Amino acid sequence: AWDGHDLWMTDVRQKSLLRVSPVDGMMIQTFPSPGSEPAGLEFDGHYLWITDRSLDRIFLVDPSSGWCLSSLRSYGPFPTGLAFDGEYLWNVDYENDELYRVKVFDDEIMTLWDEKELELRFVKEFRNYGPGLVTNLDIYLPVPASRDNQQLLSPVEFLSKPTEMIKDAWGQQLAHFNFKNLKAPALIQTGWAAKARIYAVEYFIYPDKVGSLDQIPAEIKEKYLADGDKYCIHDPFIQELAKKIAGGEKNPYWLARKIYEYLIDHLSYNLKPVGGWNPAPTVLRRGTASCSEYTYSLIALCRALGLPARYVGTVSLRGDDASYDDVFHRWNEVYLPPYGWIPFDANKGDVEVPGGRALGIGNVAARYIITTENGGGDQYLWFGYNYGYTWTSEGQCRLSEESYGEWQPLGPKKYQKPGKKESK
């Protein structure tokens, strides 16, 4: 590909991109390729486009940093050559022997993939082993709703009748269960069941199409720029680090992306020897984080720069469609005008391959039901997700609590059957 000054090429053996001088053929710059099989390459006047056969994707790459900015799934099974005509991207497919015209600049940036119909049963258990009396127990369960990645097929059903339905500060509907005078041995089991059609959802973000911070609605700023115990956005350490990461950048996408890359480069997933739900300054100084601590850190740095951010909490498929989850997962969403809330999962993107990093932004796999949309610090879930609870007691009580989700596929049963050879 020709960028107006230098020549760009791919090196499949080295899994790299090369910028080469047209004068003497010497290499000027090199970056790792998005995946292991780079093929087609094109320059659109601002960014590079690169196909990768191993991932069956077309990646948008920043030629100054080598960062993969966003990606599209290829229409055919073997994407190779690329061309850009000023409006459309053209892609040739080796296996299908076809040429595709791809509309990349579109007001609709969302696509849905990998549809599944599943039932999720979420259970919250609370046990009092005594000898004291639990005088009051309040359990709060956020109720999943339809959103881009999930469509409820019927109303959510509760395992027991809630005491009341309420809304938190973020507009999230919660089922509130209240129990009194629980004598040992006592077992409380609450929860819900939801049938849903879930998707992999992908948002294609072209950085130059993102609006300014001034275009973010005032009500979004009011809610999602507030400080909290886990963020400490006015802490001098957070303020100084946020300014250092941002430099002079003002574009919301680039602010979020620089923070995202910083977290990937400076944090690693590890809950030992300490960790779990520590505040952002502690996490960023320590260098290890849980998925929750990744979200606290990104929120703190984004909000310190005036960029609204929140987290979503989920129950996750673990392998097969019939599976069990008691680990759960959460990630961030950042408000990018004019598009709205876009997923940023630095924990997912914490990989070495550039294309893998890009898939942590604007991509949600078809393995989640999102239960929680939260800015953090409310009276019901605090800085948590999926559930919240409080209790009081008389006398000493040995208590335990457990939460888990059970998945089952909907529709006809699946069988593995050998093929039969046709007789002649």
Secondary structure, DSSP 8 states (H G I E B T S, - for coil): -B-SSSEEEEETTTTEEEEE-TTT--EEEEEE-SSS-EEEEEE-SSSEEEEETTTTEEEEE-TTT--EEEEEE-SSSSEEEEEE-SSEEEEEETTTTEEEEEE-S-S--EEEEEEEEEEEEEEEEEEEEEEEEEEEEEEEEE----BTTEEESS--EESS--SEEEE-TTS-EEEEEEEEEE-SSEEEEEEEEEEEEEEEEEE---GGG---GGGS-HHHHHHHT---TTT-TTSHHHHHHHHHHHTT---HHHHHHHHHHHHHHH-EE---SS-SS--HHHHHHH-EE-HHHHHHHHHHHHHHTT--EEEEEEEE--SSSS-EESS-EEEEEEEETTTEEEEE-TTTT-SSSHHHHHTTBSEE-TTEEEEEEE-S-BTTTBT--S-EEEEEEEEEEEEEEEEEEEEEE-SS------------
